[in-house]
Amino acid sequence: MVHGLRARLQTATRRDLLRHAGSAAIAIALSRPAAATALTPLTFEQLYKSIGVRGLQFSDLVLALKGQMVVMHGYMAPPLKAESKFFVLTREPMAICPFCQSDADWPSDIVVVYLDRATPMIDGGEAVAVRGRLEVGSATDDATGFVSQIRIVDAVVRRI
C-alpha cells in the first residue's frame, strides 16, 4: 500500500497536488467552529438606548456583545502622538480632541480603541475599520487617566 501511494505521489502533477491541498485547506477552514471567527458589525447608532433620566444607557446589543469580537467603522480622532497603542474612534472626522471631558460628559459618538501593538496613526479624514474585543462600562486608563465607557481592546485597525 505504501509503495502504491509513493508511486502515485511521484506521478502526480503539480495541479493535482495544488487541487488536493486546496481541498484540504477548505476542509480545515470549514471544520473550525463559527464562533471562533465570528465578527459582529457594530455601529455608533447601536451603542446606546435613547437618553433617559440617568443619561446614556448601553443598548441591549452592546450588553449582549460584551467580551465578544466586533468590527466598527469610523475615523481616528487626532492622536496624542504619531504612534500609539490607543486612539479614539469617532463617527465623523474630527479636528479637536473629543475626550477632553469627564465621564459625566461622555459623548455618545466615540469609542476608545486599544490596539494590540503600537501602530502609526492614520489621517483623521480617512475612514478606518477596527476589529477587536468589546469592553463596556466606565474605566480609567492607568497611564493617561482617560475615562471611557466603551472600548475595543486587542484591536487591529486598517484603512477602508
Secondary structure, DSSP 8 states (H G I E B T S, - for coil): -HHHHHHHHHH--HHHHHHHHHHHHHHHHHHS-HHHH--EE--GGGSB---BTTB--B-HHHHHHTTSEEEEEEEE---SSSEEEEEEEESS--SS-TT-S-GGG--TTEEEEEEEEEEE---TTSEEEEEEEEEEEEEE-TTT--EEEEEEEEEEEEE-
